[in-house]
């Protein structure tokens, strides 16, 4: 699992963030609005391990936590599909997350 942090105060570079366990760094050309955190940021950094609260605070990094985990999505989709499915007559849908994707906003449906 990866952990994404936004830099709301400055572009990312040496001295502006912890340099261990980095997976990706993305600096924007200018500070821009990021809907994931509902505010402007200069860019984001992705780590393979989470930062401690103190590390994130020391570097003024804002952690993005995806509110739609796979389990939450399954619960939501099940609630929606209850109105569509007819289990008494054997009509139902099975949904699954593609193994090669980690996007928790897209699922495949099969009848």
Buried (B, 14 or more C-beta within 10 A) or exposed (E): EEBBBBBBEBBBEEEBBBEEEEEEBBBBEEBEEBEBBEEEBBBBBBBEEBBEEEBBEEBBBBBBEEEEEEEEBBEEBEEEBEEEBEEEEEEEEEEEBEEEEEEBEEBEEEE
